[in-house]
Amino acid sequence: MRVGIVNVTGYVGAELARLLARHSGVELVSVTGRSAAGQSLSAVFPHLAAIELPITAEIDVLVDLAFLALPHHASAQAARPLLETGTRVIDTSADFRLHDQATYEQWYGPHPEPDLLAEAVYGLPEIYARQISTARLVANPGCYPTSAILALAPALALGLIEPEVIVDAKSGVSGAGRTLSLSSHYSEVNESVRAYGLEGHRHLPEIVQELSLAHGRFAGTPQATSGVKVTFVPHLVPMTRGILSTCYAPLTRDLSVKELRRMYAEFYQAAPFVRVVDEPPQTKQTWGSNYCYLHPLIDPRAGRLVVISAIDNLVKGAAGQAIQNMNLMLGYPETTGLEALPIFP
């Protein structure tokens, strides 16, 4: 199968190229990046010297599947012409993650291709593998939502918690992208941790949507897209990669930690990249890998569920998950090209 990357010059695009280079089932045949058009991929990213491809302004060869690593709005505009040629599309922006057009436009402005929203499948393989396998347009989840949804979906789907949750999340600086800005400047970030997006982070409606759907499955209303109240506070920490989310919610019944972890393990028994662990995970333990480590526990004094979730924001939170989705769409084993273990230290 022939694949291409639209906008290889960002962090997600470069990570896609790195991971696709070791995939046995596909050939990366086209990479684009308008600001670097005419240069070789190795000139822009020396660590990708083994991939001998020129960077072009547009995908100029036939591909079976294209990854869009563009900003929102630009991504939706690029999706339609590819879909019209029969190319399947995985979009890593936010353009197709939200099912409701009004909700999207509240957070991102007018949608360039609103008629495609109903067709797009939310690309969280642990929940939607069957739908992803037949989709032609997949919306790759955001990094924060991936961490939070994997942490809380089992508890909501099984009715273990009240539909009122808190997500306290910390991310490395690469989550802000490769575009230069004062907020991600080394001197501003180093030796400092700060909360941001307190007025409402753009990943919040995505978390609410998917957790509400999980709760709806327990309540017997699987189409519900509201009902879970989410307080989401993201933080920027002085590291390159990784997200650590600590999630809290009131329990609906008495439960032992042993029983809780058994239920989480059973929920994810068919999910090759989710690991339910007995010790609190660290972001370093996921570095460079497509794994999500979950550590569910109970605060007996408060009657509250606590789940700690760790991922690499550029892999399971972006490029790795996109390739996991591609594997499902093209009929490959879900783990193909993603077998690498985390790098340590």
N, C-alpha and C positions, 0 to 999 in steps of 0.2 A: 504493500500500500504506500502511496506517495502522499506526503504531508508537507504543509507549509506553515510558516509563522509570520503573521502580520505584526510588525513592530518588534523586531528582535533586539533592539537597542536598549530596552528597559530591563530592569532586573528580572521580571517574570519571563520576558522573551528569551533572555540569555540563559536562564535556568531551564526553560523548555528545550533549548538547543542542546545544552549539556546532557540532559536526561534522554532525549531522543537519540542522541549519538550512540547510545548503548542498547537501544531497543532492537530486538532481533526481527520484528515483524513489519517495520516501516522504514521508509527511506525519506530523510529530510531533503527535499529538492529545491525549496525556495524559502528565502528569508527576506523580509522587507524592513525598511527604515528610512524614511525620506531624508532625514538630516544626514544620514551616512550613506545614501545611495551612491553607488560607484566604487565604494571601498569593499575590501574583502572582510569577511566576518572575523578572520584572525587579526586583521589590523585594528579593529575596534575592540575585540576581546581576545587578547593573546592566549588566554587559558583555553580558548576554543580553536586553537591552531589546527587540530586534527580534522576539523570540519572545513573542507575546502569549498566554500560557497561565496559568491558575490552577494552583496546586499543590494537589492533593487528597490525602486520606488513602489512597485506593485507586484503582486504575485503574477508572474508572466508565463507560467507553465501550468499544465493541468495537474490538479491535486485531488485526492479522494477526500481529504479532510484538512481543514485549516484551523489553526489556533489564532484567536484575536487577542492580542496583548496591548490593546489600545485603551485610552481613557474613555470614560462614559461619553455618550453621544457619538463620538467618532467610531466607536465599536459597532453600534447599531447601524450606522450608515454603511459600514464596510460589510456587514453581514448579508444584506439583501442580495447584492450582485453575486456573491459566492453561492448562496442558496439557490439562486435562479439557474446556475450552471450545474446544479446537482451535487455541489460540494457540501459535505456535512461540516458543521461549524461548532467549535467550542469557544465560547466567549468568556474571557477572564475578567471583564469589566462588570459593572453593576447593571448594565442595560437591560438584561433579561431575567434578573433574579427575583424581582418583585412581580407578583401576579397582577396586582391592581394598578392600573394606569394612574389613577389619582394619587395613590400613595407614592408611586415613582416620581410624579411631577412635583409633589410636595417637597421632596428631598433633592431632586436632581434637575428640575425644570422640564420643559416640554420634551416628550419622547419622540425621537425621530422616526421610529417604525413601530407604532403602538399595535398594529395588527399582528405582529409577530409574538407579542407577549403570551397569547393563549397557547401558542405552539411550543414555546420554550419549556424544557424540562430542567428543574433545579438539580444541579449536578453533585449531589451528596450521595456517593455510591452506597454507603452503609444503610441508607433509607430508601433510595429510589433506583436501585440497580436495574430492575425490570424495565422501568420506564426509560432509563438512559439507553438501554441496549437497542431500542428501536427508534430513538430520537434522531432528528437531523439537525436540531439546534439545542445545545446544552449550555445552560448558564452556570459557569463554575462559581461555587460559593466564595464569599469573602473570607479572609483569613480569621478575623475575630469570630464571625459566625460559625465557621467550621469548628473552632475550639469550643465555643459555648454550646452549640447544638449537640455535638457529640457527647458533651458532658451531661446535658439535662434531658435530652429526648427520651432516654429509657425511663427515667423517673416519672416524666409526665405521661408517657404512653402507658405505663403500668399503674398509674394512679397513686404513686408513692408520695407525691408532694402536692401542696396547694399551688394553683397557677399564679404564683407571685414570686418572682425570682430576682436575685441580685447577681450580676456578673462583674467581677473586678478583674480586669485584664491588663497585662503588661506586654508590650511589644518592643522588639528591636527596631532600630532606625530604618532598616531596609523596607519596612512596611510603608514608609512615606514615599517610596519610589526613588528614581534616580535623578529627577529634576532638582536642581539646586534651590534651596530655600534657607532662610535664616533659622527656621525652627529645627532643621536637621543639620545645621552647621556644627562641626566638631566641637568648637569652643562653647557652643550653647548647650550641647547635649552631654558632653563628657562630665562625669562625676555629679550627675543630677538626674533626678526622677521627677516627672511632672504629669499631672492629670490633664487631659484635654478633652475637647468635644463634650463638655459638660452641658451645653445647651441642647445637645442631641447629636450624636455621631451618626453618620450616614449608614453605618452597619446595623443600627438599632432596628429599623423596620424589618430588615431581613431576619434578624434573630426572633423578633416578635412573630413574624409570619410563620416560620418553621416550628417554633415551640408551640404556637397555637394549634398548628396542624397536628403536632404530636399529641397534645392534650385532647384535641378533638377525636383522635382515634380511640383514646381511652373512654371518652364521654359518649361515644357512639355517634358523633357528628364529624366524620372525617374531612368534610369540606370546610370546617370552621377555619376562619383566618383571623379571628380576634379572640380575646378572652384571657390571654396570659399577660400579666403586667411584668414588665422587665425594667429594672434599673441597671443601666450599663455604663460603667465608668472605665474608659481606657486610659492607659498610662504609657508614656514613652520612657524607655530605660536605655542606658548607654551600652548597648550591645548591638551587633549587626543583625543577627537572626534570632528568631524564636518568639513564641507567644506562650505565656503562662496565664491561664484563667482560673480564678477561684470563684466557684459558683455556689450560691446559697439559696435554700428554699425551706419553708416549714414542712415537716413531715405530716402525712395524714394518718399515720398509724405507727405503733411500736414496731421496731425492726432491729435485728441484730446486724452488726457490720458484716459478719460472715454471710448472712442471708442476702444482704444488699449486694455484696460483691458477686455472689453466685448469680443473682438476677441480672446484673450488668454483663457478666461473662456470657450468660445464655443469650441475652439480647444481641450481643455482638459475636456470637459463635461463628457466623459465616463471614465475618469482616476481617480480612487478613491483615489490615493495617491498624486495627484498634487493639490495644493491649490494656487489660485491667490489671493494675499492679498493686502490690501490698505496701509499697513505700511511696511517699510523695515524689512525683517525678520532677525533673529539672529540665529546662530548655536545652541544656547541653546534651542531654541524652537522646534528643531527636535530631540533632544538627545534621543537615544534609540528607535526611531520610524522609520517607512518606508515612512514618508512624505517628499515631496519636496515643499518648499514654494517659490513662484515666486512673485516678485514685479516689474512689468514693468512700466517704466515711460519715459518721454520725456524731453530732454534738448532742449528747444526751441531756445536758443541762438546759439547753434551749429547745430541744425537740426539733432539731434542724438538720437537713441534709447538707453536706459540704462535698463538692466534687472538684478536684484539682485536675486540670487538663493541660497537657504540654504538646506543642507541635512546632515544627519549623515553618514559619510563615511563608517562605518562598517555595516549599515543597508540598507538604500536605495542605498548606494554606493557599496554594496557588498552582505552580507548574506540575508538581507531582500528582495532585488531585486531578488536574486536567488530563494527564496521561492515563491515570486510572479510569477516567471517564472514556477516553479514547479506546482503551482496551475493551471496555464493555460494548461500545458502539461498533467496533470492528470484529468482535467475536474472539479476541485473544484472552488468555487467562488474565485475570484482573491484576496480577502482580508483575506481568511482563515488563521488563525495563526498569522496575522499581525495587528490585530485590536487594539493593545495596543497604547494608546496615549503617547506623549512625556513625559519625566520625567522632572519636574521642582521643585525647582531650581537645 
